[in-house]
């Protein structure tokens, strides 16, 4: 940073004031990253010298921005490309104890020590949308959240951060997910996964040890269908089977067998399913018409970015 006398003085004062607090109360990961980054205490470091430590270790890059508080969407788009935004704004002497907006000290001293740690790469396993319905649902969620012009940037960031792609949910959840002995602590799954975790635990537990991310726009509503094939020779039997699947007794068995919601409003939901299921307030949305028109095109574009 090409900083003047005042920003350098403010930085130096803040570092020397905060360092004893950090040494006493910061988490192990922060302390490890800080020891590697070795921020100077007498001047503002340049982004180039910070990148010289961070980028070779984890691939993260830094970018200056005149915006003091970035909107969420462009912020996460940069995150998706493994780029961390550092504001040009630096608090003044009269704001030493508090600044209403994140400043350069906040961004560099508070966040960057974590970016040198390889523990924050190779965390996620996803399913291939061409072969897996939850994988396809997650692809739709990224399209609904970032838009057709932005979703591939998000996936490029995941690739840069060593996302792992498998063909099906069973492999992702029971082989790659760290809950069941794998190496990936984040998995694309269902909001009903925590009840699964509780019910099928090897030892009895009171609460699940996993949780679902259901923030706005992070989930896609997946609907399972049953239908009758056109031209079937056993239409009466097929319709009777569909009627049975819609019956109260069948629908009440669904939540703890397939871990999906029943469609029959009279079906009773079991406490194990209800108590530990978190429903998203706002799901990502892609219209059925757009899905029908562009699904294969989106999957092919995803394949080019992620697998080739």
HELIX and SHEET records of a PDB file:
HELIX    1   1 UNK A    5  UNK A   25  1                                  21    
HELIX    2   2 UNK A   28  UNK A   37  1                                  10    
HELIX    3   3 UNK A   47  UNK A   58  1                                  12    
HELIX    4   4 UNK A   72  UNK A   80  1                                   9    
HELIX    5   5 UNK A   93  UNK A   95  5                                   3    
HELIX    6   6 UNK A  104  UNK A  105  1                                   2    
HELIX    7   7 UNK A  106  UNK A  111  3                                   6    
HELIX    8   8 UNK A  112  UNK A  116  5                                   5    
HELIX    9   9 UNK A  118  UNK A  120  5                                   3    
HELIX   10  10 UNK A  133  UNK A  146  1                                  14    
HELIX   11  11 UNK A  151  UNK A  160  1                                  10    
HELIX   12  12 UNK A  169  UNK A  171  1                                   3    
HELIX   13  13 UNK A  172  UNK A  176  3                                   5    
HELIX   14  14 UNK A  178  UNK A  180  5                                   3    
HELIX   15  15 UNK A  193  UNK A  199  1                                   7    
HELIX   16  16 UNK A  235  UNK A  245  1                                  11    
HELIX   17  17 UNK A  248  UNK A  254  1                                   7    
HELIX   18  18 UNK A  271  UNK A  275  1                                   5    
HELIX   19  19 UNK A  288  UNK A  306  1                                  19    
SHEET    1   A 2 UNK A  61  UNK A  65  0                                        
SHEET    2   A 2 UNK A  83  UNK A  87  1                                        
SHEET    1   B 3 UNK A 164  UNK A 166  0                                        
SHEET    2   B 3 UNK A 124  UNK A 127  1                                        
SHEET    3   B 3 UNK A 186  UNK A 187  1                                        
END                                                                             
